[in-house]
Amino acid sequence: MNPSKIVITGTIASGKSTLSKLLKKLGYKVLSSDDINRELLEKGEANYQAIKDSNLFNEAFIEDKLDKKKLAKIIFSDKEKLEILNKLTHKNILNRIDYLVKYSKEKVVFIEIPLYFQLKERFDNDQVWLVVADYQTQLERLMQRDNIDLVYAKAKIQTQQDLIRMKANSDVVFDNSSSIEELKEQLKQVLEDKDLL
């Protein structure tokens, strides 16, 4: 029997990874689409090859090595290139996730997909858990986490999808504007309510 698939997503710097870490500490299996993408961006892997073969991101390659920071700067300043990159890479990421879930022995597998609501491809799941934080908290976390200035942080946040639509299409919404302790409490309540403890 295939495990239940629960997607963890949310706005940028809202605390998706924090929620994932809390679930891991409780013993749940958590896959990260970012980690999977990092693997697929290694030389010779599917996403590395797809990006290289497109010839649209040549300035992000230095002697056959993909500079991920350069790639990030390119896509955050060019919406069209972001769309193209997503088209090249998302399918490979989702295929790898499906493969890993299929061979998992767990009852439930959590999958952290930050860009879940931007996916053009369909990703079958049983539930979507959304993590949000207020705008000011997002800005502060993002500047600290990525060591970037306010202007760049605001630009990154503006690439996020409409929050109202995200909330309407989620089964659970966590507000992570406060402390980790508060998030832990919310998680414990949800796990009890969903009969996952």
C-alpha positions as a Markdown table, in Angstrom:
| # | Residue | x | y | z |
|---|---|---|---|---|
| 1 | Met | 0.0 | 0.0 | 0.0 |
| 2 | Asn | 1.3 | 3.4 | -1.0 |
| 3 | Pro | 1.9 | 5.9 | 1.9 |
| 4 | Ser | -0.2 | 9.0 | 2.3 |
| 5 | Lys | 1.5 | 12.0 | 0.8 |
| 6 | Ile | 1.2 | 15.3 | 2.7 |
| 7 | Val | 2.7 | 18.4 | 1.0 |
| 8 | Ile | 4.3 | 21.1 | 3.2 |
| 9 | Thr | 4.4 | 24.4 | 1.4 |
| 10 | Gly | 4.2 | 28.1 | 2.2 |
| 11 | Thr | 5.3 | 31.6 | 1.5 |
| 12 | Ile | 9.0 | 32.4 | 1.4 |
| 13 | Ala | 10.8 | 32.5 | 4.8 |
| 14 | Ser | 7.6 | 31.5 | 6.5 |
| 15 | Gly | 9.1 | 28.5 | 8.3 |
| 16 | Lys | 8.4 | 25.5 | 6.1 |
| 17 | Ser | 11.8 | 23.9 | 6.9 |
| 18 | Thr | 11.2 | 24.5 | 10.6 |
| 19 | Leu | 7.9 | 22.6 | 10.4 |
| 20 | Ser | 9.8 | 19.8 | 8.5 |
| 21 | Lys | 12.5 | 19.6 | 11.2 |
| 22 | Leu | 9.8 | 19.3 | 13.9 |
| 23 | Leu | 8.2 | 16.5 | 12.0 |
| 24 | Lys | 11.5 | 14.7 | 11.5 |
| 25 | Lys | 12.2 | 15.0 | 15.3 |
| 26 | Leu | 8.9 | 13.3 | 15.9 |
| 27 | Gly | 10.1 | 10.4 | 13.6 |
| 28 | Tyr | 8.2 | 11.2 | 10.4 |
| 29 | Lys | 9.7 | 10.7 | 7.0 |
| 30 | Val | 10.1 | 14.1 | 5.3 |
| 31 | Leu | 11.4 | 14.6 | 1.8 |
| 32 | Ser | 12.6 | 18.0 | 0.6 |
| 33 | Ser | 12.1 | 19.0 | -3.0 |
| 34 | Asp | 14.9 | 21.5 | -2.6 |
| 35 | Asp | 17.3 | 18.7 | -1.5 |
| 36 | Ile | 16.2 | 16.5 | -4.4 |
| 37 | Asn | 16.7 | 19.4 | -6.8 |
| 38 | Arg | 20.2 | 20.0 | -5.4 |
| 39 | Glu | 21.0 | 16.4 | -6.2 |
| 40 | Leu | 19.5 | 16.7 | -9.7 |
| 41 | Leu | 21.6 | 19.9 | -10.3 |
| 42 | Glu | 24.8 | 18.0 | -9.8 |
| 43 | Lys | 26.9 | 17.5 | -13.0 |
| 44 | Gly | 25.4 | 14.8 | -15.2 |
| 45 | Glu | 22.1 | 14.6 | -13.3 |
| 46 | Ala | 18.7 | 15.4 | -15.0 |
| 47 | Asn | 18.2 | 19.0 | -14.1 |
| 48 | Tyr | 21.8 | 20.0 | -14.6 |
| 49 | Gln | 21.6 | 18.5 | -18.1 |
| 50 | Ala | 18.2 | 20.1 | -18.9 |
| 51 | Ile | 19.5 | 23.6 | -17.9 |
| 52 | Lys | 22.8 | 23.2 | -19.8 |
| 53 | Asp | 21.1 | 21.8 | -22.9 |
| 54 | Ser | 18.6 | 24.7 | -23.0 |
| 55 | Asn | 21.5 | 27.2 | -23.7 |
| 56 | Leu | 19.4 | 29.9 | -21.9 |
| 57 | Phe | 21.4 | 30.0 | -18.7 |
| 58 | Asn | 25.0 | 29.9 | -20.0 |
| 59 | Glu | 26.1 | 32.8 | -17.7 |
| 60 | Ala | 25.3 | 30.6 | -14.7 |
| 61 | Phe | 27.9 | 28.0 | -15.8 |
| 62 | Ile | 31.6 | 28.3 | -15.0 |
| 63 | Glu | 33.7 | 25.6 | -16.6 |
| 64 | Asp | 30.9 | 23.1 | -16.6 |
| 65 | Lys | 30.0 | 23.9 | -13.0 |
| 66 | Leu | 26.5 | 25.4 | -12.3 |
| 67 | Asp | 26.7 | 28.5 | -10.1 |
| 68 | Lys | 23.3 | 28.3 | -8.2 |
| 69 | Lys | 23.6 | 31.8 | -6.8 |
| 70 | Lys | 24.0 | 33.2 | -10.3 |
| 71 | Leu | 21.1 | 31.1 | -11.5 |
| 72 | Ala | 18.9 | 32.4 | -8.7 |
| 73 | Lys | 19.8 | 36.1 | -9.6 |
| 74 | Ile | 18.9 | 35.4 | -13.2 |
| 75 | Ile | 15.5 | 33.9 | -12.5 |
| 76 | Phe | 14.4 | 36.5 | -9.9 |
| 77 | Ser | 15.0 | 39.3 | -12.3 |
| 78 | Asp | 13.5 | 37.6 | -15.3 |
| 79 | Lys | 10.0 | 36.1 | -15.0 |
| 80 | Glu | 10.2 | 34.4 | -18.4 |
| 81 | Lys | 13.4 | 32.6 | -17.6 |
| 82 | Leu | 11.9 | 31.5 | -14.2 |
| 83 | Glu | 9.0 | 30.0 | -16.1 |
| 84 | Ile | 11.4 | 28.2 | -18.5 |
| 85 | Leu | 13.5 | 26.9 | -15.6 |
| 86 | Asn | 10.5 | 25.6 | -13.8 |
| 87 | Lys | 9.3 | 23.8 | -17.0 |
| 88 | Leu | 12.8 | 22.2 | -17.4 |
| 89 | Thr | 13.2 | 21.0 | -13.8 |
| 90 | His | 9.8 | 20.5 | -11.9 |
| 91 | Lys | 8.8 | 17.3 | -13.8 |
| 92 | Asn | 12.2 | 15.7 | -12.9 |
| 93 | Ile | 11.8 | 16.6 | -9.2 |
| 94 | Leu | 8.3 | 15.3 | -9.0 |
| 95 | Asn | 9.3 | 12.0 | -10.7 |
| 96 | Arg | 12.1 | 11.5 | -8.1 |
| 97 | Ile | 9.7 | 12.3 | -5.2 |
| 98 | Asp | 7.1 | 9.8 | -6.6 |
| 99 | Tyr | 9.8 | 7.1 | -6.9 |
| 100 | Leu | 11.0 | 7.7 | -3.3 |
| 101 | Val | 7.5 | 7.7 | -1.9 |
| 102 | Lys | 6.6 | 4.5 | -3.8 |
| 103 | Tyr | 9.4 | 2.6 | -2.1 |
| 104 | Ser | 8.9 | 4.0 | 1.3 |
| 105 | Lys | 7.6 | 1.7 | 4.1 |
| 106 | Glu | 6.0 | 4.6 | 6.1 |
| 107 | Lys | 2.3 | 5.1 | 6.6 |
| 108 | Val | 2.7 | 8.8 | 5.8 |
| 109 | Val | 5.4 | 10.8 | 3.9 |
| 110 | Phe | 5.7 | 14.5 | 4.2 |
| 111 | Ile | 7.0 | 16.3 | 1.1 |
| 112 | Glu | 8.3 | 19.9 | 1.5 |
| 113 | Ile | 7.6 | 21.7 | -1.8 |
| 114 | Pro | 8.1 | 25.5 | -1.5 |
| 115 | Leu | 6.8 | 26.2 | -4.9 |
| 116 | Tyr | 3.8 | 23.8 | -4.8 |
| 117 | Phe | 1.3 | 26.4 | -5.8 |
| 118 | Gln | 3.4 | 27.5 | -8.8 |
| 119 | Leu | 3.7 | 24.0 | -10.2 |
| 120 | Lys | 2.3 | 23.6 | -13.7 |
| 121 | Glu | 2.5 | 19.8 | -13.4 |
| 122 | Arg | -0.1 | 17.9 | -11.3 |
| 123 | Phe | 1.3 | 16.4 | -8.1 |
| 124 | Asp | -1.1 | 13.9 | -6.5 |
| 125 | Asn | -1.3 | 14.2 | -2.8 |
| 126 | Asp | -3.6 | 13.5 | 0.1 |
| 127 | Gln | -3.3 | 16.8 | 1.9 |
| 128 | Val | -1.6 | 20.2 | 1.7 |
| 129 | Trp | -0.2 | 21.9 | 4.8 |
| 130 | Leu | 0.5 | 25.6 | 4.3 |
| 131 | Val | 2.9 | 27.6 | 6.5 |
| 132 | Val | 2.5 | 31.4 | 6.6 |
| 133 | Ala | 4.0 | 34.3 | 8.5 |
| 134 | Asp | 3.3 | 38.0 | 8.5 |
| 135 | Tyr | 5.1 | 40.2 | 5.9 |
| 136 | Gln | 7.5 | 41.9 | 8.4 |
| 137 | Thr | 8.5 | 38.6 | 9.8 |
| 138 | Gln | 9.1 | 37.2 | 6.3 |
| 139 | Leu | 11.3 | 40.2 | 5.4 |
| 140 | Glu | 13.4 | 39.9 | 8.5 |
| 141 | Arg | 13.9 | 36.2 | 8.2 |
| 142 | Leu | 14.7 | 36.4 | 4.5 |
| 143 | Met | 17.3 | 39.1 | 5.0 |
| 144 | Gln | 19.0 | 37.2 | 7.8 |
| 145 | Arg | 18.7 | 33.8 | 6.2 |
| 146 | Asp | 20.0 | 34.8 | 2.7 |
| 147 | Asn | 22.2 | 37.7 | 3.9 |
| 148 | Ile | 20.5 | 40.0 | 1.4 |
| 149 | Asp | 19.3 | 43.7 | 1.6 |
| 150 | Leu | 15.7 | 44.9 | 2.0 |
| 151 | Val | 15.2 | 45.7 | -1.7 |
| 152 | Tyr | 16.2 | 42.1 | -2.8 |
| 153 | Ala | 14.2 | 40.6 | 0.0 |
| 154 | Lys | 11.1 | 42.5 | -1.1 |
| 155 | Ala | 11.6 | 41.4 | -4.7 |
| 156 | Lys | 11.9 | 37.8 | -3.7 |
| 157 | Ile | 8.7 | 38.0 | -1.6 |
| 158 | Gln | 6.8 | 39.6 | -4.5 |
| 159 | Thr | 7.4 | 36.5 | -6.7 |
| 160 | Gln | 5.2 | 34.5 | -4.3 |
| 161 | Gln | 1.7 | 33.5 | -5.4 |
| 162 | Asp | -1.5 | 35.0 | -4.1 |
| 163 | Leu | -1.8 | 34.0 | -0.4 |
| 164 | Ile | -5.6 | 34.0 | -0.4 |
| 165 | Arg | -5.7 | 31.4 | -3.1 |
| 166 | Met | -3.0 | 29.3 | -1.3 |
| 167 | Lys | -5.0 | 29.3 | 1.9 |
| 168 | Ala | -8.2 | 28.3 | 0.1 |
| 169 | Asn | -6.4 | 25.4 | -1.5 |
| 170 | Ser | -4.8 | 24.1 | 1.7 |
| 171 | Asp | -6.1 | 21.5 | 4.2 |
| 172 | Val | -4.2 | 23.0 | 7.1 |
| 173 | Val | -2.7 | 26.5 | 7.6 |
| 174 | Phe | 0.0 | 27.1 | 10.2 |
| 175 | Asp | 0.7 | 30.7 | 11.3 |
| 176 | Asn | 4.4 | 30.9 | 12.1 |
| 177 | Ser | 4.7 | 34.6 | 12.8 |
| 178 | Ser | 5.5 | 33.9 | 16.5 |
| 179 | Ser | 7.8 | 31.3 | 18.1 |
| 180 | Ile | 8.9 | 27.8 | 17.5 |
| 181 | Glu | 7.1 | 26.8 | 20.7 |
| 182 | Glu | 3.8 | 28.2 | 19.2 |
| 183 | Leu | 4.4 | 26.3 | 16.0 |
| 184 | Lys | 5.1 | 23.1 | 18.0 |
| 185 | Glu | 1.7 | 23.5 | 19.7 |
| 186 | Gln | -0.1 | 24.0 | 16.4 |
| 187 | Leu | 1.6 | 20.9 | 14.9 |
| 188 | Lys | 0.7 | 18.8 | 17.9 |
| 189 | Gln | -2.9 | 19.8 | 17.6 |
| 190 | Val | -3.0 | 19.1 | 13.9 |
| 191 | Leu | -1.4 | 15.7 | 14.3 |
| 192 | Glu | -4.0 | 14.8 | 16.9 |
| 193 | Asp | -6.9 | 16.1 | 14.8 |
| 194 | Lys | -5.7 | 14.2 | 11.7 |
| 195 | Asp | -5.1 | 11.0 | 13.8 |
| 196 | Leu | -1.3 | 11.0 | 12.9 |
| 197 | Leu | 0.2 | 10.8 | 16.4 |
